[in-house]
Structure formats: C-alpha cells, structure tokens
Amino acid sequence: MHPFPTPPREVLIGDAAAFVGITPRAIRHYHQVGVLPERERGSDGRRRYGYAEIIRLLWIRRMADAGIALDDIRDAFAGAAPGGAGGEDEIAGVLARLEDTLAAQEAELQRKRVSVQRMRTLGSRVGLLDDLVSGRLEGAPEGSLRQDDLDVLLVTERIFGPLGAVMQAGRFLALALDPGLRAESDRVDAAEEALDDTVAVDDPRVAQVAAERHAFETALMRVIEESGQLQEDDAIFNAWDELHPPEDVDAAPDPNPAEGSRVRSAAEIIRSMPYDFSPARLRSMELAVQLGAAAAAP
C-alpha cells in the first residue's frame, strides 16, 4: 500500500500557483488589485498560503475563466495597416486573419455568456463547477448542498478532474437525500476535527475515530449502491470515454503554465494542497483507509 500523502498546512507561492493552475505572477497581481488579501511574510521573508487562500484562488480562476473582470470579482468578495510589395494579396491575408480573430472572439464571448447564464440558473457556485458535476447534483433538494460541499467538489475537480468530482458529487447527493446519513457524517467529521494537536498519534481515540469513519463510509457506500448511482456513474464514464479518446502518450505536454500542473500526479497535487490536519487526524484517516482496504480484500 502506498503511504498516505501528508500535505503541508501552508505552501509557498510557487506550490499554491501550481495547484491552482496559474502563475506566481498572477497571484501577485491578485494581491495588487485587491482580489486576494496579502499574507504577512514569515521570518524567512516569504509568504505562505493556507487552505482558505487556495479555495479563494480556485474560485477566482474559475470566475476569471468565465470572463468576469477582476474588479467585479474583488467587489463580489468584498460584498460578499500593412503595406509593401504584397499589395492586395497581403491586405487580403491580413483581413482574413482579422476575420478569423473576430470570429474566435465572438465565439468566446458567446461561450462566456452561456457560462454566466448557467451560473445564474444553477446558482453562482454550482454553476462554476463542470457540467458533469453540476448535472450529478440535480437531484439534490434545494438548499441541501453546503458551501463546504461545493468547496470540496472544486478541489476534487482540480485533483482528479470532472470524473473524480462526479463520484464525490454522488456522495453529497446521497447525504442531501438522507438527513440521518448527513447527521452521522457531521458527527464523524466533528470527531475527526477533535483530533487536534493536543492528541497523540497513538491515543486510543485515533483508532476509534478511524473505525467510526470506516463504518460510516461502509454505510454510505451501501446507500449509494442501493440508489443505483454506481450504474449511473458507469454510464457517465462510458459517455466520457467515447467523447474523450486517450491522448497520444508521446505528445509533448502543454507549455501553457495555466495547464502545466495537469501532468502532475494526484499525489503530487495533493501534497501541494494545504490542509490544517493534525498528525493525529492524518493518522486516523490513514487507519480508516487501511480498514477499507482490508474489508475489500478477498
């Protein structure tokens, strides 16, 4: 079994930028325009970013990709002619390129309008998720999805892509449809949060909470299986595979810095995502994974 990745509580600007899929320069620009508050520098003169900053950066990037101006994003967070020998042929070429550029801009503008309309229809945060993920949540009762749920889905999309987030969305859908299951989820979450820095990794409570997490995950999976979600997920995955054939493994990676971190492994991305987890809580999570693996073994 691979060792459980241990993410840092705070990361430097380079790792923060790599996780979000932007550049350190973009983060500094966000500081300058006031869309992201600046962190104080540490004793080594460098800024570090925690979970809250990463979440905000992910939302900023999604809204910016949708065409929303940084000034509007900041307010939302606060308020909550050629010449020469070519002659006519050269001019025709320029005009053709210009027409292509304008057509691309027009198509991009239409895409942005569709994105904004989708956000308004679904709700701003759900609308920023991938279509596959938001579609998986359609059966959730109104108001049943929490801010933390959507934050987790955004992070899951970044690490595992839309298909991974679809599976996570199925979990939240099951919780939204079963108040008793949601209550048990909250109880186990609270027990894990209680494993703070005052609790030793060999404290009996660590193993107890791991057992409670394993029992909850088993119950949740049973509900998901009985609901038919796994069959629905299989249909989604098959449709995705038909639309997205495997890429050429020998193809060069995209040099775009905003996309470059996609070639990193999930474990590498997880390690650059800060979580404020104590050693005891991380150990409990690792034990819960081991319990699940042992239960699944033939």
N, C-alpha and C positions, 0 to 999 in steps of 0.2 A: 504494500500500500504506500502510495506517495505521501510524504509528510504534509501535514496540514499547513497551508501557507500562512505566514504570520505577517499581516500588513502593519505598516507603521501607523502611529497615531497622527502624525503630521508629516508632510512631504515638502521637499524643496520645489521651487517654481518649475524646474525642468520636468520633474515627475508629474506635477499637477497638470502641466500643459500636455504631456504625453498621454495621460489618462483621458483627458477631455477631448483630445484630438485637435488642439490648436498649438500656437507657438508661445514661448515665454513673452515675446514682444507683444502679442495680443493681450496677455494678462496685464502687462504693464500699461497698455493702452486703456484697458478697462479701469485700472486704478486712476489714470489721469482724467478720464471723462466722468468718473464718479459712479460707474455702474457696479463696481466691486470695491468695497472698503479695503484700504491697505492694512496689512498686518504689521505689527511692530517687528523690527528686526531683532534677531536673537543676539546673544553675546558674540557670535561669530560674524555679525553684520549681515546675515542672510534671513530672508523671510521664509516662513513655513506656513503651509496651508492644511487645514483640517477638513473633516467631513462636510461641515456646513458650507465652506468655501467651494469645495468640489461640486456639491449639489447646485449651488448658485451658478457656477461656471457652466455646468451642463445645461441648465435652463437658459442661460444667456446665449450659449451657442445655438441651441435649438431655435430660439426666437430670432436670433440674427440670421440663421439659415433660412427662416421663413420670410425674411425680408423686413423685419421690424427694426427700425432705427435704434441705435444705442441710446439716444436721448429718450426715446419712448420707453425702452427697457428700463433705463435708470429711473424714470418717473414712475413706472409701474412698481418697481421695487420700493421706491420712496413712499408712495401712497399705497402703499402697498403698491490742298488742291494741287494735284500733281501737274507736272509739265515736262517737256523734253521731247526726245525723238519718238517716243511711243505713240504720240498723237491720240487718235480716237480709241485705238485698241487699249492703250494704257488707261485712259479715262474709263472705258467700259469695264476694265478689270477692277478699278477702284470702286466704281458704282456697284458692281456685282458683290464685291466683298462687303461694302456698306449695307447692301440689302440683306445679305446673309447675317450680318451683325444685328441689324434691326429686327430681323425675323427671330433670331435667337433671344434678343431682349424681350420681344413681345411674348414669346413662348414662356420665358422665365417669369415675366410679370403675371401671366395667366396662372402659372403654377403657384405663384405666391398668393394670388387671390383665392385660389382653391384652398390653399393651406390655411389662410386666415378664416375663410368661410367654414372650413372644417373645425377649426378651433372654436369658433363662435357656436357652432352647432353642438359639438361634443362637450364644450367646456374647455377653457384655455389649456389646462394642464393635460387632460386626457387627449386633447387634440394635438398636442405636441409629440405624443407617442406614435410609433409606427402604426400604419393602418392595420396590420395583422394583430397587433397587441390591443389597440383600442377596440377592434372588432371582437376580440375574445372577451372583452368586458361588457359587451352589450347587454348581457342578461343580468347584470348586477342591479339591484334595486337602487333607485335614485337616492343619493346621499350616503350610500353604504360604503363607498370607497374612501379611504382616508388619505390625507396628504402623505403620510409615511408610505402607504402602499404605492402611490404614484412615484415617489422618490426611488423606492426600491426597483420599480419597473424601469425607470430611466437608467439606473446604474446597471441593471441586468442587461438591458439592450446594449449598453456600451461594452460590457464584457463578453457576452455570449451572442449578441446580435438579436434580431427580431424573433427568431425561432426559440431561442432560450427564454426570451421575455414572454413569449406566448405560454410556455409551460408555467412560468411564475404567475402570469395573469390568471391561469386556471386555478391556482391555489387561492388567490384573492377572491376569485369568483365563488369558489366553494365556501370561503369564510363569509362572504357577503350574503350568501343564501342560507346560512346556518348560524343564527345568533349564538347558540350554545357552543358551537365549534369556535366561533370568534372569541367568546369569553374564555374558553380554555387556552386559545392562542395567546390572549392577553396575559393570562395567569403565568404561562410558561415564559413568555417574554419578560415579565416582571421578575420571575425567579432568576433568569439569566442576568438581568441587569443588576440584581442584588449581589452577584459575584463580582464585587468591585476590588480595588487594590488592597483592601484590608483582608481579603480572603486568600489563604494559601492555596497553591495548586493541588496539594494533597488533602485539603479539607474534605471531609465526607460529603459536604453539600455539593461539591463539584460533580461527583459521580451520581448523586441523587438527581440533580437537575438534568444531567445528561440522560438519565433513564426516563425522566419526565418528557424531555424533548423527543426522545425516540418513540415513546408511547404516543405522544401527540401526532408525530409525523406518520406513524402507522395508521392511526385513526383517520387522519386527513386523507391519506392515500386511499383508504378503503372507501371513503365518501366520494373521492374523485373517480375511482373505478366504477362505483355503482351508478354514478351520474352519467356515465357514457362519455366523459371528457376525453379519455385516452383514445377512443375511436375518432373523436372529432379532431384531436391533435394529429393523429396519423393522416387524416385527410388533408389537414393544413400542410403537413410536412411533404406529402406526396405532390400537392399542387405547387409547393415552393420548388421542389426538385425539378419539376417539369419546366418551370419558368426560369430557373437559375441552374443551368448545367454546370458541372465542375469546371473551374477555370484551368487554364494551362499552368501546370505546376512549375514549368520552366520560365514563365513570364516574369519580367522584371517587376519589382514592387513599385507601386505608385509613388513617385517622388514628392507628391503634394504633402507638405508637413501636416496638414489637417487630417490626412488619411493614413499617414505613415504608421501610426501606432496600431493599425488594424492587423499588421502582420505579427504583432507580438502575441505570445501565447496567453491563454486565460490566466495562468498562474502568474506570469509577469505583470499583467494588468492589475490583478488583484493585489499584488504587493505594492503597487503604486497608488492604491486607493486607501486613504487613511480611515481607520475606524478606531473609535475610542473604546477598545476592548481591553479589559484587564487580562493578565496571564491566566487567572483562574477561569475566566469566561471563555477564553480561547481553548483552554484545556477541556472544558466541559463540552464545547462544540466538537472538538476532535473526538472525544469519547462517544458522543452521540453518533457521529459518522461511523465510527468503528462498530457500534451496536447495530446500526442499519446494515453495514456490510456483512456482519456475522449472521444476521437474520436472513439475508438474501442468499447466503451461500447454500449450495445443495447439501 
